[in-house]
Amino acid sequence: MHPRRLSRLLRTAAPAAVALLCAVLASCSSGSAFPAAAGASPTGAAATAAVSPGPAVAPSVTSSPKTLPPSHLCTVLDESAARQVLTAPKPAPRLAPGKGTAPDSCSYASGDGSALLTLNPSARSYDAEVSASHNLVRDPASAGMRDVKVTEVTGLGQGAFRETVQVLQPPQNVAYVVWRAGSRTWVLTLAETEGATDAARLVSLARQLTPRLPH
């Protein structure tokens, strides 16, 4: 995936998640072994994109970047929790960034490498995430997407919505759940190369994770 398109996909709430996904999906399409993944952490990536992570650098599938210790968020999104969404989940290691501090995130890939699940905090406010999602709905083509759907979610934190998009290149379906819990905004991302992505599964998982999130 081209870095610009990657940053748009990560939009504003789950940054490195998609970078990580990019590496995983690239390995699947090329037939290579599962690569080390980048950390995920929301940070405004593109004003035109809608809900996910911030600036991230797409890792090279052929390189061997330095990996980082697992995020403390993996005590929140552990393998048993990931198994509710993924089949045979495997922890996805975080990649050390070329510069700056690695965003905080925890990711798992499905056993066959066709899906990636990521939890990360957003560097943007919940209201900013909502605004970004509306922008993406109005103009999905500018971010290399289509079929963007955003739905408000009740009973999750102080405010929440779920979003599904279809990424055109490479073809993949991505679902996000963005919610405000306490003083922070969180993003749960599921990207899949096969089949339609059901955001309802993420909403159920987000409800279970919320009591365990750091304040």
PALO-734683 format. One line per 5 residues: number of its first residue (from 1); for each residue x, y, z of N, C-alpha, C, O. Coordinates in steps of 0.2 Angstrom, whole numbers. Each point is the difference from the previous one (the first is absolute). Last residue first. Layout:
<pts>
NUM> X,Y,Z,X,Y,Z,X,Y,Z,X,Y,Z ~ ...
</pts>
This chain:
<pts>
215> -35,23,162,-3,7,0,4,5,-2,-2,6,-1 ~ 2,-33,-7,3,5,5,-4,6,0,-2,2,-6 ~ -11,-25,0,5,5,-3,3,5,6,-3,1,5 ~ -14,-20,-2,7,-1,1,5,5,-3,6,0,1 ~ -30,0,-3,1,0,7,8,-1,1,2,2,6
210> -10,-3,-29,0,7,3,1,0,8,4,4,2 ~ -6,-24,-18,7,3,2,-1,6,4,5,2,3 ~ -25,-13,-11,4,-4,5,7,3,2,2,-1,5 ~ -15,12,-22,-4,0,7,4,-4,5,0,2,6 ~ 8,-3,-28,1,6,3,-3,1,7,3,3,4
205> -8,-22,-18,6,0,3,2,6,4,3,0,5 ~ -23,0,-17,0,-4,5,6,-1,4,1,0,6 ~ -1,12,-26,-3,4,5,-1,-4,7,1,2,5 ~ 8,-12,-25,5,5,3,-4,4,6,3,1,5 ~ -15,-15,-19,4,-5,4,5,5,4,2,-2,6
200> -16,12,-22,-4,-2,6,4,-4,5,0,0,6 ~ 7,7,-28,2,4,5,-3,-2,7,2,2,5 ~ 4,-16,-27,-5,1,4,2,4,6,3,-2,4 ~ 6,-3,-31,2,1,7,-6,2,4,-3,5,-2 ~ 5,-20,-21,-2,6,3,2,0,7,0,-5,3
195> 15,-10,-21,-7,1,3,-1,6,3,4,5,0 ~ 21,-9,-3,-5,-5,-2,-7,1,3,0,1,6 ~ 20,11,0,1,0,-8,-6,-5,-3,-1,0,-6 ~ 2,17,30,0,-7,-3,1,0,-8,-3,5,-3 ~ 5,10,29,1,0,-7,0,-7,-3,3,-4,3
190> -10,19,20,0,-6,-3,0,0,-7,-4,3,-3 ~ 7,13,28,0,0,-8,1,-8,-2,4,-4,3 ~ -10,23,19,1,-7,-2,-1,-1,-7,-5,2,-3 ~ 10,20,21,-1,-3,-7,1,-7,0,6,-2,1 ~ -10,24,18,3,-6,-2,-3,-2,-7,-5,2,-2
185> 8,21,20,-4,-3,-5,4,-6,-3,6,0,-1 ~ -7,13,27,4,-2,-6,-5,-3,-6,-6,-2,2 ~ 2,8,22,3,6,-3,3,-1,-6,3,4,-3 ~ -22,-20,11,4,4,4,2,6,-3,-3,4,-3 ~ -4,-18,-15,0,-3,7,4,4,5,6,0,-1
180> -17,0,-26,3,4,5,-1,-3,7,-6,-2,2 ~ 8,-8,-29,-4,1,6,4,4,5,6,0,0 ~ -8,-13,-26,3,5,3,-4,2,6,-6,1,-1 ~ 10,-22,-18,-4,2,5,4,6,4,6,-2,2 ~ -5,-10,-28,3,4,6,-5,0,5,-6,1,-2
175> 13,-16,-22,-5,2,4,4,4,6,5,-3,3 ~ 0,-6,-30,2,2,6,-6,3,5,-4,4,-3 ~ 13,-20,-21,-6,3,4,2,2,7,4,-4,3 ~ 9,1,-29,-1,-2,7,-5,4,3,-2,5,-2 ~ 19,-6,-22,-7,-1,3,0,-3,7,3,-5,1
170> 18,21,-8,-3,-7,-2,-7,-1,3,-1,3,5 ~ -3,14,-12,7,-3,-2,5,0,6,1,5,3 ~ -25,0,-1,0,-2,-7,7,-3,-2,0,-5,-3 ~ -16,6,26,6,3,-2,1,-3,-7,-1,-6,-1 ~ -21,10,17,3,-5,-5,6,4,-3,-1,5,-3
165> -13,-2,28,2,2,-6,3,-5,-4,2,-5,2 ~ -17,11,22,3,-5,-4,2,4,-7,-4,4,-2 ~ -2,2,30,1,2,-7,3,-6,-4,4,-3,3 ~ -16,13,23,3,-6,-4,0,2,-7,-4,4,-2 ~ 2,10,28,-2,-2,-7,4,-5,-3,5,-1,2
160> -11,15,24,4,-5,-5,-4,0,-6,-5,2,-1 ~ 7,9,28,-2,2,-7,4,-5,-4,6,-2,1 ~ -4,1,22,-4,6,0,-2,2,-7,-4,5,-1 ~ 8,-31,6,4,6,3,-5,6,0,-6,-1,1 ~ -6,-17,-11,7,-1,0,3,7,1,0,4,-4
155> -24,-8,0,2,-5,6,8,-1,0,2,-5,2 ~ -13,12,-26,-2,2,7,3,-5,5,1,-6,-2 ~ 6,16,-24,-1,-6,4,-2,2,7,3,5,3 ~ -4,4,-30,1,2,7,-1,-6,4,-4,-5,-2 ~ 13,5,-24,-6,-1,4,1,1,7,5,-2,3
150> 5,3,-31,1,2,7,-6,0,4,-6,3,-2 ~ 19,-11,-23,-7,0,4,2,2,7,5,-3,3 ~ 5,2,-30,2,2,7,-7,0,4,-4,4,-3 ~ 12,-11,-22,-5,-3,5,1,1,7,1,-4,4 ~ 21,9,-18,-7,0,-2,-5,-4,5,3,-3,5
145> 25,15,-10,-5,-5,4,-7,1,-4,-1,4,-4 ~ 23,9,3,1,-7,-3,-5,-5,2,1,-6,1 ~ 0,30,4,4,-4,5,1,-7,-3,3,-5,3 ~ -16,21,-14,6,4,1,5,-4,4,6,1,0 ~ -29,-9,-4,5,-1,-5,7,3,1,5,-2,-3
140> -24,5,18,4,-6,1,5,-1,-6,5,-3,2 ~ -21,23,8,5,-1,-6,4,-6,1,6,1,2 ~ -25,4,13,-1,5,-5,5,-1,-6,-2,1,-6 ~ 5,-14,26,-7,-1,-3,-1,4,-7,-2,-2,-5 ~ 20,7,19,2,-6,-4,-7,-2,-4,1,-2,-6
135> -2,20,22,4,2,-6,1,-6,-5,-1,1,-6 ~ -9,-5,27,-4,3,-5,3,2,-6,-3,0,-5 ~ 16,-9,22,-4,-5,-3,-5,3,-5,-1,-3,-5 ~ 15,18,18,4,-4,-5,-5,-5,-4,1,-1,-6 ~ -10,12,25,0,4,-6,4,-3,-6,-2,1,-6
130> 1,-12,26,-6,0,-3,0,4,-6,-3,-2,-5 ~ 22,2,18,-1,-7,-3,-6,0,-4,-1,-2,-6 ~ 5,20,20,4,1,-6,0,-7,-4,0,1,-6 ~ -11,0,27,-3,5,-5,4,0,-7,-3,0,-5 ~ 13,-12,23,-6,-3,-3,-4,4,-5,-1,-3,-5
125> 27,9,8,-6,0,5,-5,-4,-4,0,-2,-6 ~ 25,-4,1,-4,5,-1,-6,0,5,-1,-6,2 ~ 19,-9,-4,3,6,2,-5,6,-1,2,5,2 ~ -8,-32,4,0,5,-5,4,6,2,-1,2,6 ~ 5,-29,1,-4,7,2,1,5,-6,5,-1,-4
120> -6,-27,1,4,6,1,-4,6,2,-6,1,-2 ~ 5,-29,-7,-2,4,5,5,6,1,6,-2,1 ~ -12,-18,-22,5,4,4,-4,5,5,-6,2,-2 ~ 6,-25,-17,-4,3,5,5,5,4,5,-3,2 ~ -6,-11,-27,4,3,5,-5,4,4,-4,4,-2
115> 5,-25,-19,-4,5,4,5,2,6,4,-3,2 ~ 2,-14,-18,-5,3,-4,-4,6,4,-3,4,-3 ~ 20,-22,10,3,6,-3,-5,5,-4,2,4,-3 ~ -4,-26,15,1,-1,-7,3,7,-3,1,0,-6 ~ -7,-2,30,4,-6,-2,2,0,-7,6,-2,-2
110> -13,26,11,-3,-7,0,5,-5,-2,5,2,-3 ~ 3,20,16,-2,-2,-7,-4,-7,1,2,-4,4 ~ 2,26,14,0,-7,-2,-2,-1,-7,-4,3,-3 ~ 13,19,21,-3,-3,-6,1,-7,0,5,-3,2 ~ -3,28,13,1,-7,0,-4,-3,-6,-6,1,-1
105> 18,24,10,-5,-4,-4,1,-7,2,6,-2,2 ~ 5,29,-1,-2,-5,4,-5,-4,-3,-5,3,-2 ~ 25,11,-10,-7,1,2,-2,-7,4,3,-5,-1 ~ 23,14,-1,-5,-5,-3,-7,1,3,0,1,6 ~ 19,19,-8,-2,-5,4,-5,-5,-3,-5,3,-4
100> 25,11,-10,-6,2,5,-1,-7,4,3,-5,0 ~ 7,1,-23,1,6,4,-5,0,5,-6,-2,-2 ~ 7,-17,-12,7,3,-2,1,6,5,6,1,1 ~ -21,-20,9,-1,5,-5,7,2,-2,5,0,4 ~ -12,-25,4,3,6,3,0,6,-6,2,-2,-5
95> -20,-19,8,6,2,-4,3,7,4,-4,4,1 ~ -12,-26,9,1,7,-2,6,2,-4,5,-3,2 ~ -19,-22,-1,5,4,3,0,7,-3,-2,2,-5 ~ -18,-20,8,4,3,-6,5,5,3,-2,5,4 ~ -12,-29,5,2,7,1,4,3,-6,5,-4,-3
90> -24,-14,-1,7,0,2,2,7,1,-1,5,-4 ~ -23,-21,2,3,6,0,8,-1,2,1,-4,5 ~ -22,-11,-13,7,-2,2,4,7,0,5,0,-4 ~ -26,7,-5,1,-7,1,7,-2,1,5,3,-4 ~ -20,20,11,5,-3,-5,0,-8,2,-1,-2,5
85> -13,16,8,-1,3,-7,4,-3,-5,-2,-1,-6 ~ 2,-6,29,-7,2,-1,-1,2,-7,-6,0,-2 ~ 28,-3,11,-3,-6,-3,-8,0,-1,-3,-3,-4 ~ 16,20,15,1,0,-7,-3,-6,-4,-3,1,-5 ~ 4,0,29,-5,5,-3,0,0,-7,-5,1,-4
80> 20,-15,15,-7,-2,1,-5,5,-3,-5,-2,-3 ~ 28,8,3,-1,-5,-5,-7,-3,1,-4,-1,-5 ~ 7,25,14,4,-5,1,-2,-6,-6,-5,2,-3 ~ 2,25,10,-2,-4,-5,5,-6,0,5,0,-4 ~ -1,12,22,-8,1,-1,-2,-4,-6,-5,-4,1
75> 27,3,4,-3,-3,6,-8,2,0,-3,-3,4 ~ 17,12,-21,-1,-7,-1,-2,-4,6,-2,-6,0 ~ 9,29,0,-7,-1,-2,-2,-7,-2,-6,-2,0 ~ 28,10,6,-4,-2,6,-7,-1,-2,-4,-3,4 ~ 23,-2,-23,-4,6,4,-3,-2,6,-3,-6,0
70> 25,-7,-11,-8,0,0,-2,6,4,2,2,5 ~ 23,0,-14,-4,-4,4,-7,1,-1,-3,5,-2 ~ 17,0,-19,-1,3,7,-3,-5,4,-4,-5,-2 ~ 20,3,-22,-7,0,3,1,2,7,5,1,3 ~ 8,4,-28,1,-1,7,-7,-1,3,-4,5,-1
65> 7,-11,-25,0,6,5,1,-2,7,-2,-6,2 ~ 7,-5,-26,-1,-3,6,1,6,5,5,1,4 ~ -14,-3,-31,5,2,4,-1,-4,7,-5,-3,1 ~ -9,1,-20,6,-4,-1,5,2,5,5,-3,0 ~ -27,13,-1,-1,-7,1,7,-4,0,1,-5,3
60> -5,31,4,2,-4,-5,-1,-7,1,3,-2,5 ~ -18,22,7,7,-4,0,1,-4,-6,-5,-1,-4 ~ -8,25,9,-1,-7,-3,6,-3,0,5,2,-3 ~ -11,18,19,4,-1,-5,-1,-7,-2,0,-5,4 ~ -16,25,8,3,-7,1,4,-1,-6,-1,2,-6
55> -17,17,19,6,-1,-4,4,-6,1,1,-2,6 ~ -25,1,4,3,6,-3,6,-2,-4,0,-6,-3 ~ -24,-8,7,6,2,3,4,6,-4,-2,2,-5 ~ -25,-5,1,5,-4,3,6,3,2,1,6,1 ~ -24,1,-12,1,-2,7,6,-3,2,0,-2,6
50> -5,15,-29,-5,0,6,2,-2,6,1,4,4 ~ 11,10,-26,-2,-7,2,-5,0,6,-1,6,3 ~ 11,14,-12,-6,-3,-5,-1,-7,2,-6,-2,-1 ~ 23,14,12,-6,3,1,-6,-3,-4,-5,1,3 ~ 27,-14,6,-2,3,-6,-7,4,2,-5,-4,2
45> 18,-6,15,4,-2,-5,-2,4,-7,5,3,-3 ~ -6,-3,32,-3,2,-6,4,-1,-6,6,2,0 ~ -5,-19,19,3,7,0,-3,3,-7,1,-4,-5 ~ -1,-21,22,-3,6,-4,3,6,0,2,3,5 ~ 9,-28,-4,-2,6,5,-3,5,-4,3,3,-5
40> 11,-28,3,-6,3,-2,-2,5,5,-1,-1,6 ~ 24,-13,-16,-4,2,6,-6,4,-3,1,3,-5 ~ 12,-20,-11,1,6,3,-5,1,6,-5,-3,0 ~ 15,-21,-9,-5,5,-1,1,6,3,4,0,6 ~ 9,-22,-18,0,3,6,-5,6,-1,0,3,-5
35> -3,-24,-11,5,5,2,-2,3,7,-5,0,3 ~ 0,-25,-16,-3,6,4,5,5,2,5,-2,4 ~ 1,-12,-25,-1,-2,6,-3,6,4,1,6,-3 ~ -5,-8,-24,6,0,5,-2,-2,7,-6,0,1 ~ -7,4,-22,1,-7,2,6,-1,5,2,-5,1
30> -14,24,-12,6,-2,-3,2,-7,2,5,-2,-3 ~ -25,13,11,0,0,-7,6,-2,-3,0,-3,-6 ~ -1,4,29,-5,-5,-2,1,0,-8,0,-6,-3 ~ 12,22,15,3,-7,0,-4,-5,-2,2,-5,-3 ~ -10,27,4,5,-1,-6,3,-7,1,2,-3,-6
25> -17,9,22,-4,-2,-6,5,0,-6,0,-5,-4 ~ 8,11,25,-3,-7,1,-2,-2,-7,1,-5,-3 ~ 7,27,6,5,-5,0,-2,-7,-1,2,-4,-3 ~ -18,22,5,4,0,-6,5,-5,-1,1,-4,-5 ~ -12,7,26,-4,-4,-5,4,0,-7,0,-5,-3
20> 9,19,19,1,-7,2,-4,-5,-5,3,-5,-2 ~ -6,28,1,7,-2,-3,1,-7,1,3,-3,-4 ~ -23,11,12,0,-2,-7,7,-1,-2,1,-3,-5 ~ -3,9,27,-4,-6,-1,0,-2,-7,1,-6,-2 ~ 8,26,12,5,-6,-2,-4,-6,-2,3,-4,-3
15> -17,23,9,5,1,-4,4,-6,-2,-1,-2,-6 ~ -23,9,14,4,-6,1,6,0,-4,0,-4,-5 ~ -16,23,6,-1,-3,6,4,-6,1,2,-2,6 ~ -4,17,-26,1,4,6,0,-4,7,2,3,5 ~ 3,-12,-31,-3,6,2,1,4,6,5,3,0
10> 2,-24,-13,1,1,7,-4,6,3,-1,1,6 ~ 2,-4,-29,-4,-6,3,0,1,7,-5,-2,3 ~ 18,17,-15,-7,1,0,-4,-5,3,-5,1,3 ~ 28,-4,-4,-1,5,5,-8,2,-1,-3,1,5 ~ 11,-16,-21,0,-3,7,-2,5,5,-4,-2,4
5> 7,9,-26,-6,-4,1,-1,-3,7,-5,0,3 ~ 25,10,-9,-5,5,1,-7,-3,1,-4,2,4 ~ 23,-16,-7,0,3,6,-5,5,1,-3,1,5 ~ 0,-22,-21,4,6,0,-1,4,6,-5,0,3 ~ 3,-27,-5,-4,6,0,4,6,0,5,1,4
</pts>
